[in-house]
Amino acid sequence: MTRVENKIALVTGASKGIGQETARLLATEGAHVVVTDILESEGTDLAKEIGGEFYSLDVSSEENWQTVIKSIQEKYGHLDILFNNAGITGLNENLGPQDPEHISLDAWHQVHNINMDGVFLGCKYGISLMKKHGGSIINMSSRSGVVGIPGAAAYASSKAAVRNHTKTVALYCAEQGYGIRCNSLHPGAILTPLWEPMLGTDPDQRKATIDTVAAGIPLGHMGKPIDVAQAVLYLGSDESAYVTGIELTIDGGILAGSSARPGK
């Protein structure tokens, strides 16, 4: 249980879902985890649980990033792993319609401020703490960053931007000789709190929706946060020392072509 032993890891959006599961896994595997989120109570509890520390961080705020990075610099002098995980769909946040015809410009900007600007700022300031010793930046994109999503236009657009920016950062850091690797994750159909608006509160309705989604997944079931956390662990560890600029899909085979799913 020492795949990232003694590494300093920062996880954004760590208070719940994939971020929470990843923070726990990294800590279990020997990392000292800096938990960040806007959900202070949940983040503080998680940091205590895993022996890490918590910082309040709105990823769309450059000032917030500067404060957190300065604290890590003063305490540790460097950063080994950065998981830019924080993000919103626009569906959970009561921002109104998210389709390309009816979404408001304010809603479009808000989704991009968190999902894209947050990743940009994370990469920018993560590089500053990694360039002397190397490190791994892992950016949360999505299956939706590869294909269109009619009812979540801003989300899909922002995740596509994350996919591309990841490759730019990977090439830039290689060009500069920084020893920093940068890769993106593309989960699909992972059962996290982001799905709540689509699942509803009625138990029968929830089960029916999950069963419907599962029917379109080649592996036959939705994924769990630990499935994504394991990918972060791999990309954050030295096992992936020769891996940069990739997009790692974690979707049970959806993007491989679910229509080609074999029958029972």
Protein Blocks (a to p, Z undefined) as FASTA:
>chain_A
ZZkgoiacddehklgcjllmmmmmmmmnopacddddfblmlmmmmmmmnopacddddfkl
mklmmmmmmmmmmmnopafbdcdfbccehlmnonojfbfklpcfklmmmmmmmmmmmmmm
mmmmmmmmmmmnopaddddddfklmbccfklmmlmmmmmmmmmmmmmmmmmmmmnonopa
cdddddehiacfklmmmnomblklmmmmmmmmmmmpmnopacdfklmmmmmmmmmmmklm
mgghiacddehhmmnopklpccZZ
